[in-house]
Amino acid sequence: MIKQYITYILLVTSSTVFAQNIDFKSSNFKDKKDEFKKIEEIIEKGDAFYKTANEATFLVQNPGKNYQKALAEFEKAQKFNPYNAELNLKIGICHSYSTNPLKSISYIKKAEELNPTCSPFLNYYLGYSQQLEGKFDDALKSYMQFETEYKKADDFSKFVNQRKKECTTGKTAFANPIRAWVDLVPELNSENDDFAPSISTDGSEIIYTSNRENGHPINDVGEYDQDIYTASLNDGKWSTPKQITGGVNSLLDDVSSNLSFDGTKMLLNRESNGQKDIYESKLKGTSWTDPVIFNFQVSSPKANEEHATYSDDGWSIYFTRDNDTRGNGYDIYNSKMQSKLNQDYAAATGMITMNSKFNDGPIYLHIDGETMYLASQGNESIGGYDIFVSRKYRGAWTTPVNMGYPINTPYDDFFFASTANGKFAYISSNRAGGKGGYDIYKVTFWGVEKTPIVDIEDFLLSSIAMPMKDPQIEATVDVNKKTFTVFKGVTMDALTKKPIEADIDIIDNTSGSVIETFTTNSATGKFIITLVSGKNYGIAVKAKNYLFHSENFDIPSGSSDNLVSKIIELKNISIGSKITLKNVFFDLGKSTLRTESNGELDRVVKLLKEVPTLKIEISGHTDNTGSATLNESLSQQRAEAVVAYLKNKGIVSTRLTAKGYGASKPVTSNSTDDGRQQNRRTEFEIKGN
């Protein structure tokens, strides 16, 4: 029956002729008969696309490019006769289902001015245009007038009731805005569609999708295909976006969904021959691998899957799948990995509490594992897609709650991507005031300013981009209960300063267990990880042919503003490589080792046992204060004390040499206290391997 109603929307016109309205009748264009016949054919062609698009829309299905194709034809007719109410309404409706619905308002209003009875659906779309303008009371009247005047309105009650509910919700939301700023990010946006942002946990890297000019052929509606772009935040400003390197971007539509928390994996979707599926790509060096489609439990050949997000523990993904039989558009599903070895996912389960009678998704799961952000055209939306938040309570997800205005508007607002501390997020929106179509916006939750509890950049340990202090104010919206510290950094050769690929273990020092193991980027040495606050952690860094690196650090409870960045310089264990033992201490003027030295020397013991072929020289060095003879004697005695400690721990004497150099090999000037302190040191040099 719905096809009959859509046909009725398409064909019905009023018998009442208003003076300013010019119908498409041959009698109105007697001097342009040949041109009028061509225009009739153009309108007929546009009507076919328009009908197909409307049928899909009212079945909560994807109308594809049909509104755009219809619009292209209608605009030709509009040039011939811009004073036809029905044509203006059709153009307005086509724009209302585009990525730039703001354009629909003037056409819908013009249709009402030309002929307020041109279509029984005029009041429905007039209400929509008023809703976009934030005139919720006027919109409610228009929707109710539509119900009163159109006898078959009950057949569209699902849509009308949702629109009326949106107006009520919107009126309340606008009157009670939440404490947040929502700002356009001009560096990231173009006049085309820019959407689907996903960010690193420290907020310094972003990937997103755009159909801006990319050098590829345009499609049949004059658009470029969608590609994935990336940018970095440096000194508070985003770099010029560039297409990601590797095998991800193709001549198809490639749409980003979610960046893993460590920045090494990405979920995306592709549409090929009308079929949308979810893929995964991995970062290898500076390039992304060719995307691999998920198994049929996730990317089913019997349905379309579009948006996806990783879970906090890496065992599950949440994604959206359409279901044509229910007429509810896309629903949210969850699938759990049965084995990380072969990434075999189990049958997907629908998220009943999340899903509405309209399209649901995209989804974003926060790293705390207890907070989910999702978009929906249903539920308590203000209009279009709105962003909602759900929390896990006793193992189940709660009913989604609208995040409020100004995050949400009567336009489409979706793709919420949050930093680890929950203070910032990036969204997509086609609200008024953007550059065109969908644009990227930054959300800043605000409240009382506070000083970060921990501000120790020296302890920081991981970065996909430059270390960035986070001086922003704390959110008053309680978006996550757990507090996190982002550790980011880079591993590099201490001598050449070139990046090194290294393996890193993160240890919970309370339990002694390794809680995370990962490998730094092979091309850049960069890494990023997010840890729960309130613990003491250890890190162990290993790379082939390099000396180990380890250290400990505390993250106090409640440290939600923590950002720790660390450059880890590793020493090559090839012959001639040297390392200063900075944590070896002696009593003043003596060669007696202090107990604080044990940890450092035990690490040397561990290295010598792990690499049994190493032969080393332990060297003692002093500053130039005092006599050269006494300095050489003291440095020799100290070197011998270290060798004695190593021998006592089981290292055979044939692998060890002690040498005191006194003040003969300074590493810096002795003219300052700091310089003299640096020159007073114990080193070891690899003499054989």
Summary of the structure (lengths in Angstrom):
residues: 689
radius of gyration: 32.7
end to end distance: 83.3
largest distance: 117.5
contacts: 2316
relative contact order: 0.07
helix: 27%
strand: 31%
